[in-house]
Amino acid sequence: MDKGLKTLFDRYWTSAGWKDDYDTSEEDFAIAKSEGYMFDDMPRRTHGEMLFLTFSVFAVCWIPRNARAMSKSS
């Protein structure tokens, strides 16, 4: 098994189940990241921020507007 893949599994999982604490050395994290198994953590967002982002995306992808665009393009 690749060292990066082992690091990924060891970071989040034990034989007892999911881990509550994520303790990974910077060196192991860098290896796993370079092998494409891990990536930098996402910024923490509040519930309100996530709702705002969700509705912002919905406004851009509004279904009737996209349906009209698709029907006019064919």
N, C-alpha and C positions, 0 to 999 in steps of 0.2 A: 504494500500500500504506500502511496506517496506520502511524504512527511506532511505536506500541506493538507491532504485529506484527513490524515490522522489528527492533525491539529484542529481541524474543523469539528470532527466528531468529539474530540476530547473537550473542546470548549463548551459544548452545549449538552452533552449526553454522558451518562454513566450507566453502569449495569443496573443501578437502582432507578433510573429514569432521567427526566430532564433536570439539568442543574439550575440552581437559583443564582449562583455567582459565576461570572465568566472571568476566569483567571488564565490569561495566556501571555507568555513572555513576548516582548516586542520583537525579538528575533524570530520566534516561531510564527507570529502573526505576519511578519514581513515575508517569510517563506511561503506561507499559505496564500497570501495575497499575490505574490509573484507567480504562483502556479495557477492562479485563477479560481481558487476555492473560497476565498474570503475577500471582503471589501470593507472599506471604511464604514463605520457606523453611520446610520442616518441621524440627522439632528432630531432631537425630541421635540414633539409638537403637542400643544394642548388640544383638547377636544374641539374648542372653538376654532382654532387655526385649521384643523383638519376639515371641519364643516365648511369653512370659508373656501378652502382649496377645492373641495369636492364640488361645491356649487359653482365655483368659477369655471371649472372644467365642464360642468354640465351646461353652463351658459354658452360655451364655445361649441359644444357638440350637440346642441339642441336638435332633436330628432326630426321634427317637421322641416326645419330649414335644410338639414342635410338631405332629407328625402326629396325636397324640391330640387336641390342642386343635382342630385343623382338623376332625377327624371329629365332634367334639361340637358344633361351631358350625353344622353344616348341618342 
